[in-house]
Structures are given as C-alpha cells and as structure tokens.
Amino acid sequence: MTDFEGSFDGVATPILEAPLKAPDVGKNKDDPELCEYMVAVSWLKTVPREEAYWEKGLFAVQHTACRLRNQFTIERLTRHFGLED
C-alpha cells in the first residue's frame, strides 16, 4: 500500500495522499498482517451501469479481486463487450 500509486486528475499520486472515500485505509500501513493491499486494474473498456451484462453460468465471487480463469465467462464477456480484437 505504501508504494501504490493511482492517477488522479491525470497526475500520478501515492494512494495515501489521494482524496479517498475510505480515509482510514492507511491505518495499518506498516503492519503486513493488518494492512490493506491494492490491486491495479487496467480497464480495456467501461460501460454505464445500465449496460451491465449477466447471464446464468457466469463466474461470480464475493472477493474484491481474483484472477478470472473461467473460460465460459471469459468467452461470453469478450464477445458481449466486443473485446475479441
């Protein structure tokens, strides 16, 4: 967490200096057992909530982050959102 940066208004900013909605996120930043961990995401495409996609059989999990390996889900999302190229 102490080394994580995000882009805010086009400026690379350490996450703990950014305007966060969770101001206590850095509370245990120096304790590897209790600190929060960050996962960078590079979005290929985004859509409005109204264009969300779901069908029975898609992989879903309650974790904040995971590696998507379910081939059915990958194929359906790739096709639906036009990411095949």
CYANA upper distance limits for C-alpha pairs under 8 A (distance plus 0.5 A):
  1 MET  CA     15 ILE  CA      7.97
  1 MET  CA     16 LEU  CA      8.41
  1 MET  CA     26 GLY  CA      8.14
  1 MET  CA     29 LYS  CA      7.04
  1 MET  CA     35 CYS  CA      8.10
  1 MET  CA     36 GLU  CA      7.08
  1 MET  CA     37 TYR  CA      6.15
  1 MET  CA     38 MET  CA      6.55
  2 THR  CA     14 PRO  CA      8.09
  2 THR  CA     15 ILE  CA      8.15
  2 THR  CA     16 LEU  CA      7.68
  2 THR  CA     29 LYS  CA      7.10
  3 ASP  CA     14 PRO  CA      7.47
  4 PHE  CA     14 PRO  CA      6.44
  4 PHE  CA     15 ILE  CA      6.33
  4 PHE  CA     38 MET  CA      7.49
  5 GLU  CA     12 ALA  CA      6.74
  5 GLU  CA     13 THR  CA      5.79
  5 GLU  CA     14 PRO  CA      4.77
  5 GLU  CA     15 ILE  CA      5.62
  6 GLY  CA     12 ALA  CA      6.11
  6 GLY  CA     13 THR  CA      5.95
  6 GLY  CA     14 PRO  CA      6.90
  6 GLY  CA     15 ILE  CA      6.47
  7 SER  CA     11 VAL  CA      5.68
  7 SER  CA     12 ALA  CA      5.04
  7 SER  CA     13 THR  CA      6.50
  8 PHE  CA     12 ALA  CA      6.99
  8 PHE  CA     13 THR  CA      7.09
  8 PHE  CA     18 ALA  CA      7.92
 13 THR  CA     17 GLU  CA      7.16
 13 THR  CA     18 ALA  CA      6.89
 14 PRO  CA     18 ALA  CA      7.04
 16 LEU  CA     25 VAL  CA      8.44
 16 LEU  CA     26 GLY  CA      7.00
 25 VAL  CA     29 LYS  CA      8.47
 25 VAL  CA     36 GLU  CA      7.22
 26 GLY  CA     35 CYS  CA      7.68
 26 GLY  CA     36 GLU  CA      7.77
 27 LYS  CA     35 CYS  CA      7.89
 28 ASN  CA     34 LEU  CA      6.33
 28 ASN  CA     35 CYS  CA      5.17
 28 ASN  CA     36 GLU  CA      7.97
 29 LYS  CA     34 LEU  CA      8.25
 29 LYS  CA     35 CYS  CA      5.43
 29 LYS  CA     36 GLU  CA      7.54
 30 ASP  CA     35 CYS  CA      7.39
 31 ASP  CA     35 CYS  CA      6.07
 39 VAL  CA     65 ALA  CA      7.88
 45 LYS  CA     81 PHE  CA      8.32
 47 VAL  CA     51 GLU  CA      6.62
 47 VAL  CA     52 ALA  CA      7.71
 48 PRO  CA     52 ALA  CA      7.58
 53 TYR  CA     77 LEU  CA      8.49
 53 TYR  CA     80 HIS  CA      8.38
 54 TRP  CA     58 LEU  CA      7.57
 57 GLY  CA     72 PHE  CA      8.36
 57 GLY  CA     73 THR  CA      8.17
 58 LEU  CA     72 PHE  CA      7.48
 58 LEU  CA     73 THR  CA      5.50
 59 PHE  CA     70 ASN  CA      6.99
 59 PHE  CA     73 THR  CA      6.42
 68 LEU  CA     74 ILE  CA      7.99
 69 ARG  CA     74 ILE  CA      7.86
 70 ASN  CA     74 ILE  CA      6.76
 71 GLN  CA     75 GLU  CA      6.53
 72 PHE  CA     76 ARG  CA      6.71
 73 THR  CA     77 LEU  CA      6.53
 74 ILE  CA     78 THR  CA      6.41
 75 GLU  CA     79 ARG  CA      6.66
 76 ARG  CA     80 HIS  CA      6.48
 77 LEU  CA     81 PHE  CA      6.41
 78 THR  CA     82 GLY  CA      6.40
 78 THR  CA     83 LEU  CA      5.38
 78 THR  CA     84 GLU  CA      6.31
 79 ARG  CA     83 LEU  CA      6.90
 79 ARG  CA     84 GLU  CA      6.88
